[in-house]
C-alpha cells in the first residue's frame, strides 16, 4: 500500500510529478469508478487487480483523447510537412506511467488510487510490455516517437502490430528457453482499431505490359488493418500517432477459385494470410532471408505508402475527397525515414505507384522518390546486411523486381559515366550481386534511392564512408551525414529515476527535462558536498530497491553496498560478454589466492536475450550461469563477488536495473557497435562507464571528459592493423598466466564438472577463430577494472566523476538527435516557443 505523501514529500515531488489538485483527484476517482462499471462491467466486490489496471489505464487514456483529436485537426488545418518514420520494430515497453509523466498526472493518479485503497505501482506492474522490437534499433524508434511529439513535429510511426513480440526468456538449468510473448491476451487499452482505413496489399501474380501501361495482375490480396496508438509529447498538449498494421484475409479468400466442397479448408486457410503479422523475427544484427520476413517488409511498406498518399491528397480534416492531385509536391509535404534497410521496399513501391498508377514519367517519379526518402544505417556487420535472392522477388514481387532492375541499369550508367572503364567499381556498386545465386543488396538500393544516408554515431558514420559504402561516398559525398543517437530523458530519467530527477531539479530547475543541455549547469556544483551526498544517496536507495526486486523475483540475496557492475544488451559475440566472463573468472581466482586481501565487493549482473538460432550466444548464457553456480556457492568468496544472470531483459527490466547500476559495461571490439544507446541511459542515471572507443562511447568521453570514463583497449586503427597482421590468440594465451588459467578452467570443466567438454566450442572459437579479438583486449581490460575497483573505495571521488558524467549527457537526448534529423534531412523546423516546446493551445 502506498504511504500518504507528507507535505515535505509533496513539495519535493511537485515539479517532476505534477500537481495533485483536489478537483483533479476527485475527477480521476469518478472516472476510474465509471470505467470499472461501464467499460469493465465489474463492481468492487468482484474486480481483480487486472480490472483495476484497465480502469486506471482507460481513465488516463481519456486525458489523451481530446488532445489527440485536436492535434490531428491542427495538422490538417496548418498542413505542415509530415514525417513518416518507417520501422519493422517499435520497442515501446509499458505505456501507463510514461503517459502520466508526459501529461503531468502522476501525483494526481497516485493520490486517487491511494484514496481508492489501491497501490499504483502494483497496478503498473500488471501492464504487459509492448515488446515489438529486438534491442537498440526498435527502442531508438520508440525514443524518437517521444521526441518528435515533444518537439511538435507532425510525425507518424508506421510498423507492424505483431501478435507475438520478442519471446519471453526463461533460464532453465542455466540454459535459455524461449516462450511466446502473448502480449495481447488480455487486450490492449492503448490501441484503437481503425477498420475504415483498411488497405489491400498485393503479392505474387505477374506483370502485363500493355498500351495503357504496366499492370500487376492475378495477385493474392491481404488486407492491412491499422491500429493507432497515441504518442503524447512532454507537457505540450500534442499527441501524435503510431499506426501499426495487422494482416487480415479478405472475405473471399480462397473461395473464388471454384474449389468445390473446399469451403471449410478455405476458411481455415485464412490463417496463411494472417500469419504475416503473427510474430517478430527475433534476430538482432543478423539477416535471415525467409519469405515470410520479405512479406512482412513489403506489407508494412505497401500499406503505409497508400496511407501517406491518401493523406497527401486529402485536404480537410476528416475529408475523403482528394483535392491535391499534383504528386510533384510530395517531397515538400512528406519525408520518409527508413529505419535500416528493412523498409527499403518503400523505394520501388513508391516508384510503382508513381509510374503505374499515377502515370508519371520515370524521371519525374525518380526525382520525387529521392527527395522524399532518407536512409539510416545501423550496422557494419556483414551478416546483418540484407541481401534478398532475386528468385524470391521474381515470385513474390515481380513488378518490384523489374523496377529494381531499371533503377540499377540507370544507376550503373551513371557510375560508368563517372568512372569510365572501371568494371570492378561497377560490380561493387551494383544493386544486384552476381555469382552463385543472384541477390539484391538492399543497402545499395537505399543509398541510391535516398537523398540522405546517415550513420548513428560519429565514428560509425566515418566507418561507413571509409569502408562498406566508400564507393558511394566518393560518387555522392553530399548524401552522407551523421546523426548520433539519443534517448528520451522522459522515460530514461524522469520516469525510471524520479529520485535523481528531483535532486537535479532542486539544483538547476526542471527545464532540463525538455532541454537536456542544461545539465551542464551541474558543473558549478561538482564540488558541492550536498549534491555529492544527494546523488550518492539516491543511488544507494535505487540499489536497495533493485536488490529487493531481485530477492522477491529470483530468490537471490545480494549485498547492496557492493559495486553493481552491469552488462545488459543482446547476447552477441561482438558485444563481448565473454570478455566480461574472463574478468569474473580472474577476479574469482585472485580472491581465492589471497582471501584476506581487502577486495572491492562486486555484484556482476549480465542480462540479455540470444537469438533462438544463435548457438554461440546460447552457449555464452550457459557459461555465465555456470560461472555463477561456482562463484556464488564458494564460501571463501562470500559476498565479495556475486554473478547474476538477469532473466528476460526487456524495457521494463532496464527501467529498474539502470538506475541501480554503478558500472556500465560497453566493451565491444572497436568498430563494431554502431552507436549503442544503453551506454547513454547508464550515463544519465549516475553510473560510470568502462568501455572501448567504440560507437557513442567516443562522444561520451568527449562530452564528460575522458578522465571521467574508464576507457581501455584497441582503437579502430589498432584493430585494422591487427586484421592486416593476423590475430594470434595463442600468443596472448601463452604470455598471460591469468588468461591461461581462466581458459584452462573453462576448457577443463572447472565450471561444468558434470560435462567437462561442455564449452569446447566456445574455447575453440576464442583460441582459433575469434572475429572479435577478446584476448587482445584482456590485459588492458583487467588493468582498467583494477582502477575501477580502487576508485570505488573512494565514494566521494567516484561520485564527482558521476556528476561530471551526468553534466555531459545533454548531447545524448533524442530531442537533439531529432532536431538534427528535422533540420538537416527532413527540411522541417521543430516548434520551440517561449521555453515551452511545441505547445498547442487547446480552445
RAJO-V471177 format. One record per residue. N is the residue number from 1. RES is the residue in one letter. PHI is phi in degrees with one decimal (* if undefined). Layout:
n res phi
N RES PHI
N RES PHI
This chain:
n res phi
1 X *
2 X -67.5
3 X -77.2
4 X -63.5
5 X -75.1
6 X -73.9
7 X -57.5
8 X -63.0
9 X -57.5
10 X -64.1
11 X -59.5
12 X -64.3
13 X -92.9
14 X -55.2
15 X -63.3
16 X -83.8
17 X -104.1
18 X 86.4
19 X -84.0
20 X -100.0
21 X -65.8
22 X -58.5
23 X -63.6
24 X -54.1
25 X -63.7
26 X -62.1
27 X -60.2
28 X -62.1
29 X -63.3
30 X -59.9
31 X -69.3
32 X -58.0
33 X -65.9
34 X -62.9
35 X -66.6
36 X -57.4
37 X -77.8
38 X -87.8
39 X -85.0
40 X -100.2
41 X 53.6
42 X -137.2
43 X -117.6
44 X -64.5
45 X -76.3
46 X -115.1
47 X -69.1
48 X -97.6
49 X -54.9
50 X -64.5
51 X -58.6
52 X -65.1
53 X -59.2
54 X -63.3
55 X -63.6
56 X -65.8
57 X -59.9
58 X -65.8
59 X -65.0
60 X -68.5
61 X -59.4
62 X -53.4
63 X -72.9
64 X -85.7
65 X -59.8
66 X -60.5
67 X -65.4
68 X -64.0
69 X -61.4
70 X -69.5
71 X -62.2
72 X -65.7
73 X -62.8
74 X -58.7
75 X -64.5
76 X -65.5
77 X -70.4
78 X -82.8
79 X 49.7
80 X -76.1
81 X -66.3
82 X -110.4
83 X -113.2
84 X -113.4
85 X -96.5
86 X -95.6
87 X -148.0
88 X -80.4
89 X -137.7
90 X -134.5
91 X -91.9
92 X -84.4
93 X 70.4
94 X -87.0
95 X -110.5
96 X -56.7
97 X -67.5
98 X -61.1
99 X -66.9
100 X -62.6
101 X -60.9
102 X -69.3
103 X -100.5
104 X 56.9
105 X -108.3
106 X -63.0
107 X -64.1
108 X -62.8
109 X -66.2
110 X -57.0
111 X -66.2
112 X -63.2
113 X -64.1
114 X -59.6
115 X -65.9
116 X -87.7
117 X 78.6
118 X -121.8
119 X -109.9
120 X -61.2
121 X -61.7
122 X -64.9
123 X -69.5
124 X -59.7
125 X -71.1
126 X -80.8
127 X -64.0
128 X -78.3
129 X -66.6
130 X -84.0
131 X -95.5
132 X -89.7
133 X -158.8
134 X -94.6
135 X -175.3
136 X -55.2
137 X -62.8
138 X -73.8
139 X -72.1
140 X -58.5
141 X -59.2
142 X -67.1
143 X -61.8
144 X -62.6
145 X -59.4
146 X -60.6
147 X -70.0
148 X -62.1
149 X -68.8
150 X -68.4
151 X -94.8
152 X 70.2
153 X -83.0
154 X -77.8
155 X -125.2
156 X -135.3
157 X -93.6
158 X -121.9
159 X -159.0
160 X -112.7
161 X -87.4
162 X -65.8
163 X -69.4
164 X -124.4
165 X -85.0
166 X -59.2
167 X -56.3
168 X -81.7
169 X -99.0
170 X -112.2
171 X -104.8
172 X -121.0
173 X 55.4
174 X 87.1
175 X -105.9
176 X -73.8
177 X -124.2
178 X -94.9
179 X -132.0
180 X -62.2
181 X -97.7
182 X -85.9
183 X -69.9
184 X -96.0
185 X -47.0
186 X -97.7
187 X 93.6
188 X -126.6
189 X -70.4
190 X -91.4
191 X -103.3
192 X -127.6
193 X -67.0
194 X -125.9
195 X -61.5
196 X -67.2
197 X -106.1
198 X -57.8
199 X -130.0
200 X -81.1
201 X -126.5
202 X -103.7
203 X -136.2
204 X 60.5
205 X 76.5
206 X -146.1
207 X -109.5
208 X -113.5
209 X -99.2
210 X -118.7
211 X -63.1
212 X -80.9
213 X 114.6
214 X -94.9
215 X -129.2
216 X -101.7
217 X -123.0
218 X 56.1
219 X -86.4
220 X -94.8
221 X -107.5
222 X -122.8
223 X -90.9
224 X -106.8
225 X -102.5
226 X -85.3
227 X -120.7
228 X -103.4
229 X -120.7
230 X -72.5
231 X -124.9
232 X -80.0
233 X -75.8
234 X -79.0
235 X 52.4
236 X -127.0
237 X 67.1
238 X -96.5
239 X -132.3
240 X -89.1
241 X -125.4
242 X -105.0
243 X -111.2
244 X -112.7
245 X -94.1
246 X -118.0
247 X -87.9
248 X -129.0
249 X -77.3
250 X -67.3
251 X -58.1
252 X -89.8
253 X -55.7
254 X 63.5
255 X -102.3
256 X -72.6
257 X -88.5
258 X 3.9
259 X -81.1
260 X -59.7
261 X 76.6
262 X -89.0
263 X -58.4
264 X -60.3
265 X -62.3
266 X -59.7
267 X -67.7
268 X -63.2
269 X -70.2
270 X -54.0
271 X -54.9
272 X -57.4
273 X -67.0
274 X -78.4
275 X -63.3
276 X -55.5
277 X -103.2
278 X -73.2
279 X -147.3
280 X -73.8
281 X -68.0
282 X -88.7
283 X -99.5
284 X -113.5
285 X 54.2
286 X -154.5
287 X -97.4
288 X -119.7
289 X -80.8
290 X -94.9
291 X -57.9
292 X -61.2
293 X -67.7
294 X -63.2
295 X -61.0
296 X -59.7
297 X -64.4
298 X -74.0
299 X -56.4
300 X -66.5
301 X -70.3
302 X -66.8
303 X -64.9
304 X -64.8
305 X -64.8
306 X -61.0
307 X -65.1
308 X -60.9
309 X -72.6
310 X -59.3
311 X -69.5
312 X -64.7
313 X -79.7
314 X -78.9
315 X -104.2
316 X -92.5
317 X -54.2
318 X 75.3
319 X -85.2
320 X -109.2
321 X -76.8
322 X -85.5
323 X -119.9
324 X -107.6
325 X -96.3
326 X -83.8
327 X -73.6
328 X -65.8
329 X -81.9
330 X -50.3
331 X -64.7
332 X -79.7
333 X -118.1
334 X -137.5
335 X -120.7
336 X -115.9
337 X -105.0
338 X -94.3
339 X -82.7
340 X 69.6
341 X -85.0
342 X -56.6
343 X -96.1
344 X -57.8
345 X -64.4
346 X -56.4
347 X -69.3
348 X -67.9
349 X -68.2
350 X -64.8
351 X -59.1
352 X -60.3
353 X -63.7
354 X -67.5
355 X -77.6
356 X -84.6
357 X -101.3
358 X -85.3
359 X 61.2
360 X -83.1
361 X -73.8
362 X -59.5
363 X -60.3
364 X -63.5
365 X -60.3
366 X -64.3
367 X -60.9
368 X -64.8
369 X -58.3
370 X -62.4
371 X -73.7
372 X -90.8
373 X -95.3
374 X -143.2
375 X -127.5
376 X -104.7
377 X -91.9
378 X -117.2
379 X -162.5
380 X -111.0
381 X -66.3
382 X -60.4
383 X -71.9
384 X -94.4
385 X -74.8
386 X -79.1
387 X -134.0
388 X -92.8
389 X -60.3
390 X -58.9
391 X -69.4
392 X -64.3
393 X -61.6
394 X -50.4
395 X -79.2
396 X -85.6
397 X -136.5
398 X -60.4
399 X -68.3
400 X -66.7
401 X -63.9
402 X -57.1
403 X -64.5
404 X -63.6
405 X -60.1
406 X -70.9
407 X -57.5
408 X -66.4
409 X -59.1
410 X -69.1
411 X -61.8
412 X -68.9
413 X -62.0
414 X -68.8
415 X -59.6
416 X -67.2
417 X -63.0
418 X -76.6
419 X -134.5
420 X -56.5
421 X 77.5
422 X -89.6
423 X -64.7
424 X -67.3
425 X -64.6
426 X -58.3
427 X -61.4
428 X -64.3
429 X -92.9
430 X -62.1
431 X -75.2
432 X -107.1
433 X -93.1
434 X -86.9
435 X 92.1
436 X 67.5
437 X -83.2
438 X -67.4
439 X -130.9
440 X -97.8
441 X -86.3
442 X -69.8
443 X -65.5
444 X -62.7
445 X -59.3
446 X -64.7
447 X -66.5
448 X -66.5
449 X -95.0
450 X -122.6
451 X -92.0
452 X -143.5
453 X -128.8
454 X -130.6
455 X -90.1
456 X -116.6
457 X -160.0
458 X -56.6
459 X -64.0
460 X -65.8
461 X -64.8
462 X -70.6
463 X -60.7
464 X -67.4
465 X -72.5
466 X -85.6
467 X -126.6
468 X -53.1
469 X -114.7
470 X -54.3
471 X -60.1
472 X -70.1
473 X -64.8
474 X -64.8
475 X -82.1
476 X -135.0
477 X -59.8
478 X -67.7
479 X -75.1
480 X -91.8
481 X -137.0
482 X -117.3
483 X -137.3
484 X -62.9
485 X -57.7
486 X -149.1
487 X -129.7
488 X -81.2
489 X -71.0
490 X -68.3
491 X -68.5
492 X -91.1
493 X -142.6
494 X -58.5
495 X -79.9
496 X -89.2
497 X -139.9
498 X -61.0
499 X -60.7
500 X -69.5
501 X -55.7
502 X -70.5
503 X -58.5
504 X -69.1
505 X -62.4
506 X -63.0
507 X -89.2
508 X -124.3
509 X 81.6
510 X -103.6
511 X -65.5
512 X -59.0
513 X -66.1
514 X -101.3
515 X -141.2
516 X -65.5
517 X -57.8
518 X -64.4
519 X -58.9
520 X -65.4
521 X -59.9
522 X -64.6
523 X -60.5
524 X -67.1
525 X -111.2
526 X -64.1
527 X -106.7
528 X -77.5
529 X -59.3
530 X -65.5
531 X -66.6
532 X -56.2
533 X -64.2
534 X -65.0
535 X -63.4
536 X -64.6
537 X -66.8
538 X -60.3
539 X -59.5
540 X -63.5
541 X -62.8
542 X -63.3
543 X -67.0
544 X -63.4
545 X -64.3
546 X -69.8
547 X -59.9
548 X -65.2
549 X -60.7
550 X -64.3
551 X -67.0
552 X -68.2
553 X -92.8
554 X -122.8
555 X 56.7
556 X -112.5
557 X -98.5
558 X -127.4
559 X -89.7
560 X -68.7
561 X -93.1
562 X -74.9
563 X -71.4
564 X -89.3
565 X -103.2
566 X -123.1
567 X -128.4
568 X -123.3
569 X 176.6
570 X -57.0
571 X -79.1
572 X -152.5
573 X -56.5
574 X -69.5
575 X -81.4
576 X 58.6
577 X -56.0
578 X -66.9
579 X -64.8
580 X -58.5
581 X -56.3
582 X -64.2
583 X -66.8
584 X -58.6
585 X -63.1
586 X -61.6
587 X -60.6
588 X -59.2
589 X -63.4
590 X -67.8
591 X -64.2
592 X -64.4
593 X -74.5
594 X -128.9
595 X -65.6
596 X -96.8
597 X -71.9
598 X -87.8
599 X -77.8
600 X -71.7
601 X -66.0
602 X -132.7
603 X -113.2
604 X -97.7
605 X -115.7
606 X -126.9
607 X -146.6
608 X 149.9
609 X -98.1
610 X -103.9
611 X -55.8
612 X -55.7
613 X -95.8
614 X -99.8
615 X -57.6
616 X -60.1
617 X -63.6
618 X -67.7
619 X -67.5
620 X -62.7
621 X -61.2
622 X -60.9
623 X -63.7
624 X -59.3
625 X -67.7
626 X -66.9
627 X -62.2
628 X -58.8
629 X -59.5
630 X -74.6
631 X -62.6
632 X -70.6
633 X -110.7
634 X -95.4
635 X -63.1
636 X -64.2
637 X -76.7
638 X 60.5
639 X -98.2
640 X -82.8
641 X -146.9
642 X -131.4
643 X -122.6
644 X -121.8
645 X -93.1
646 X -84.1
647 X -72.4
648 X 56.0
649 X -60.8
650 X -157.3
651 X -53.6
652 X -65.2
653 X -73.9
654 X -59.0
655 X -63.6
656 X -92.3
657 X -80.3
658 X -61.9
659 X -65.6
660 X -97.3
661 X -79.3
662 X -97.0
663 X -125.9
664 X -107.6
665 X -95.6
666 X -131.0
667 X -119.2
668 X -62.1
669 X -61.9
670 X -51.4
671 X 95.4
672 X -111.3
673 X -89.7
674 X -56.1
675 X -142.4
676 X 84.5
677 X -129.8
678 X -56.0
679 X -50.9
680 X -70.3
681 X -64.4
682 X -63.2
683 X -60.1
684 X -68.5
685 X -102.3
686 X 84.3
687 X -104.3
688 X -95.0
689 X -105.2
690 X -105.8
691 X -164.1
692 X -89.8
693 X -81.2
694 X -135.5
695 X 52.7
696 X -75.9
697 X -52.6
698 X -58.8
699 X -75.4
700 X -62.4
701 X -64.1
702 X -65.3
703 X -74.4
704 X -94.6
705 X 96.8
706 X -58.1
707 X -69.5
708 X -102.0
709 X -122.4
710 X -101.9
711 X -96.2
712 X -145.5
713 X 85.7
714 X -63.5
715 X -94.2
716 X -53.2
717 X -60.5
718 X -64.7
719 X -63.8
720 X -62.9
721 X -61.1
722 X -67.7
723 X -56.7
724 X -60.6
725 X -72.1
726 X 100.9
727 X -89.7
728 X -113.7
729 X -60.8
730 X -60.2
731 X -58.9
732 X -69.6
733 X -56.7
734 X -77.7
735 X -90.0
736 X -112.5
737 X -56.8
738 X -67.3
739 X -67.5
740 X -60.3
741 X -58.9
742 X -61.5
743 X -65.3
744 X -63.5
745 X -65.6
746 X -64.9
747 X -76.9
748 X -87.2
749 X 90.0
750 X -59.2
751 X -97.5
752 X -142.9
753 X -56.9
754 X -80.8
755 X -153.6
756 X -54.9
757 X -91.9
758 X -53.4
759 X -101.9
760 X -62.1
761 X -62.5
762 X -63.9
763 X -64.2
764 X -58.8
765 X -60.0
766 X -61.5
767 X -83.5
768 X -127.2
769 X -146.0
770 X -91.1
771 X -62.4
772 X -110.9
773 X 54.0
774 X -56.5
775 X -64.9
776 X -63.0
777 X -106.8
778 X -59.4
779 X -60.5
780 X -63.2
781 X -66.7
782 X -61.8
783 X -59.3
784 X -65.9
785 X -64.3
786 X -62.6
787 X -63.3
788 X -59.5
789 X -60.4
790 X -66.3
791 X -66.4
792 X -62.8
793 X -70.3
794 X -115.6
795 X -58.1
796 X -67.9
797 X -66.3
798 X -57.6
799 X -67.5
800 X -60.9
801 X -63.6
802 X -57.6
803 X -64.8
804 X -56.7
805 X -65.4
806 X -61.0
807 X -64.5
808 X -94.3
809 X -83.2
810 X -50.2
811 X -60.0
812 X -96.4
813 X -79.5
814 X -65.9
815 X -62.7
816 X -66.4
817 X -56.1
818 X -67.7
819 X -59.1
820 X -70.0
821 X -55.7
822 X -60.0
823 X -77.8
824 X -98.8
825 X -123.4
826 X -88.4
827 X 65.2
828 X -128.8
829 X -114.8
830 X -60.7
831 X -81.2
832 X -129.2
833 X -128.9
834 X 26.1
835 X 65.5
836 X -106.2
837 X -74.5
838 X 54.7
839 X -68.0
840 X -108.3
841 X -79.9
842 X -96.8
843 X -114.9
